[in-house]
């Protein structure tokens, strides 16, 4: 009985290289959480982050201006009392 293989013939060196790559891959597994974090970091739209940060800083400035004005009003009131 003859076994007929449909696989391409591989030389001994190629077979050893394939075995070495498979052994290395099994010893050094990937770190999916780290890879996912890197992909998520790279997919950030930095132009949108910049725009939203500017709007947020502007809002903080407005809040500080209003609080400063109210503190001044309280100080002026207390000076008259």
C-alpha positions as CSV (number, residue, x, y, z in Angstrom):
1,X,0.0,0.0,0.0
2,X,1.4,3.4,-1.0
3,X,0.6,6.6,0.9
4,X,0.2,9.6,-1.4
5,X,0.8,13.0,0.3
6,X,-0.6,16.2,-1.1
7,X,1.7,18.3,1.0
8,X,4.7,20.0,-0.5
9,X,8.0,18.3,0.2
10,X,10.1,20.0,2.8
11,X,13.8,19.8,3.3
12,X,15.3,18.8,6.7
13,X,16.5,22.4,7.3
14,X,13.1,23.8,6.6
15,X,11.4,21.3,8.9
16,X,13.8,22.1,11.7
17,X,13.2,25.9,11.2
18,X,9.4,25.3,11.3
19,X,9.8,23.2,14.5
20,X,12.0,25.9,16.1
21,X,9.5,28.7,15.3
22,X,6.7,26.7,16.7
23,X,8.6,25.9,19.9
24,X,9.6,29.6,20.3
25,X,6.0,30.6,19.7
26,X,4.7,28.2,22.4
27,X,7.4,29.4,24.9
28,X,6.7,33.1,24.3
29,X,2.9,33.6,24.3
30,X,1.5,37.0,23.4
31,X,0.1,39.3,26.1
32,X,-3.4,40.1,24.8
33,X,-4.1,42.8,27.5
34,X,-1.0,44.7,26.6
35,X,-1.6,44.3,22.9
36,X,-5.2,45.5,23.3
37,X,-4.0,48.5,25.3
38,X,-1.4,49.5,22.7
39,X,-4.0,49.2,19.9
40,X,-6.5,51.2,21.9
41,X,-3.9,53.9,22.5
42,X,-3.0,54.1,18.9
43,X,-6.6,54.3,17.8
44,X,-7.2,57.5,19.8
45,X,-8.3,60.5,17.8
46,X,-5.8,63.0,19.2
47,X,-7.3,66.0,17.3
48,X,-10.6,65.3,19.1
49,X,-8.8,65.0,22.5
50,X,-7.1,68.3,21.9
51,X,-10.4,70.0,21.0
52,X,-12.2,68.5,24.1
53,X,-9.3,69.5,26.3
54,X,-9.4,73.1,25.1
55,X,-13.1,73.2,25.7
56,X,-12.7,71.8,29.2
57,X,-9.9,74.2,30.1
58,X,-12.1,77.1,28.9
59,X,-14.9,75.9,31.1
60,X,-12.6,75.6,34.1
61,X,-11.5,79.2,33.4
62,X,-15.1,80.4,33.3
63,X,-15.9,78.7,36.6
64,X,-12.8,80.2,38.3
65,X,-13.7,83.7,37.0
66,X,-17.3,83.4,38.4
67,X,-16.0,82.1,41.7
68,X,-13.5,84.9,41.9
69,X,-16.2,87.5,41.1
70,X,-18.5,86.0,43.8
71,X,-15.6,86.0,46.4
72,X,-14.9,89.7,45.5
73,X,-18.6,90.5,45.9
74,X,-18.6,88.8,49.4
75,X,-15.5,90.7,50.3
76,X,-17.0,94.0,49.2
77,X,-20.2,93.2,51.2
78,X,-18.2,92.3,54.3
79,X,-16.2,95.5,54.0
80,X,-19.4,97.6,54.1
81,X,-20.9,95.8,57.2
